[in-house]
Amino acid sequence: MSSASAVAAPADLVEYCLRLGDDCLVLSHRLSEWTGHAHDFEEDVALANLALDLLGQARNLLSYAGEIEGRGRDEDSLAYWRDDRDFRNCLLVEQPNGDFAMTMVRHLFFSAHQVALHQRLLGSSDATLAAVAGKAVKEARYHRDHAALWVVRLGAGTEESHRRASAAVTALLPLVGELFEEDALVQRLVSNAAIPDPGQISAEWNTYVDATLREATLDRPQVASRSGGRRGLHSEHLGHLLAEMQHLHRSHPDASW
Amino acid sequence: MPLGEHSARAAVASVCDPELPGLTLEDLGVLRSVEVDAAGAVLVLLTPTYSGCPALDAMREDVLKALRAAGFPRAKVEFTLTPPWSTSMLGPRARERMRALGIAPPGVGSTPISITLKCPNCGSLRTEETSRFGTTSCKSLWRCRSCGEPFEHFKALH
């Protein structure tokens, strides 16, 4: 990201921050659904911690999106008053938690992407994106390590845990390509040196995830990619998630603790 | 440093972290700066340890309260993300105070992972991590295999 050709257009930055911010917000909500349901106390606390970090990252990104947009929308109005078609998160993060293997494989895939992306966003031509990434990358490393430990433990564990981890990899791999998708917005922001080239991120992702899956004795099947989230074309799961997340705020707009 | 700034700084520096009573915002390296303008208005700059630290609102309130008590009714607290907080920003007394609270402090160097931790209760090195994530974002959970006590570790963040 050394040859900045121009400053990124505000509208492009807004859209990009919504993508990253919605990823964090939606996955944070998914993880919070585990609270009180994990297999032991330590993991319950761990999942809540992951959710909390992601919520903080979402707040930073959505606040910044609202600020550049300049139409008076703050983090709360962006989180609670947009409908599913206006959400820009990837399909991966809105997938239901399924079993614990599904949740951990999803988190490995997502956090490996976050680490690779945020490390490079540190050099963004946009100072706020770089600052937000500076916090997030430290957190994402902990998340990635945690998810990788579990995926190895499940994959190389019992016959049953292997079967479940393997099913999770097969189910979620088709949704990974979307993380590295290069559409017109990404191309413009790459040329503005605001964001890194997705090719570099996917290369690092492949190296890390392949090594983890190998250690976990899990195969990586060839799959066809599915996408649409960045354009607001979501799976049916997002609507249900938003209904729960937004209900209280929409019913009682001025409620406070 | 003008006189007002000195006492404003002292008031803010004495504020404890809401989740780690016994450690001040200054000990934790969360306090970045305290400025007083010509009209006597105070601007305090804090930095969060983790993006999702839920204690930020409580910190803001506690800082404003301490400043009011010190005679600075007009004050503002802002948060900055740069440079990002790391455990290298912990103050000189932080580790000692953590030990006093029964929390194993992070190492001093830049090694990302401690091989083992000393039990803050009995001093044994026969300890193990039970979870990388603890009761707050900045801590992990450990157990001592000698005395059997569980304890918390303030995680290294680089």
Interface residues (C-beta under 8 A of the other chain):
Chain A: E42 E43 V45 A46 A48 N49 L50 L52 D53 L54 L55 G56 Q57 R59 N60 A127 A130 A131 V132 G134 K135 A136 K138 E139 Y142 D145 H146
Chain B: P48 Y50 S51 G52 C53 P54 L81 T82 P83 P84 W85 S86 T130 S131 R132 F133 G134 T135 S137 L141 K155 L157 H158
